[in-house]
């Protein structure tokens, strides 16, 4: 499986999807160039799929879109949602990340290093 979504993350995503109030809303997960380690995660909602470049799956009940070109970089990744006294947020555990930024929002992967920027 390319991606795992924990039950905590699924519950949070479902709540956020209700707020979108549109049909065919899907979670889009991938990576983009940028961040101090070279790549950063992209997590948001999307309403359209490009069959030529996107993979669509239902993961733990969540409809997900992943760009096929990102699969080598995110294969095996787990998305979780953690709550603490300061609030909550999504966490991403990517076994392909060989270096992660101190701020936690960017990483470097062996497959696609990207170009580092300042953190």
PyMOL commands that set and color helices and strands:
alter all, ss='L'
color gray80, all
select helices_A, chain A and resi 7-20+68-74
alter helices_A, ss='H'
color red, helices_A
select strands_A, chain A and resi 3-5+26-33+39-46+54-59+62-67+77-84+87-93+97-100+106-109
alter strands_A, ss='S'
color yellow, strands_A
deselect
rebuild
show_as cartoon
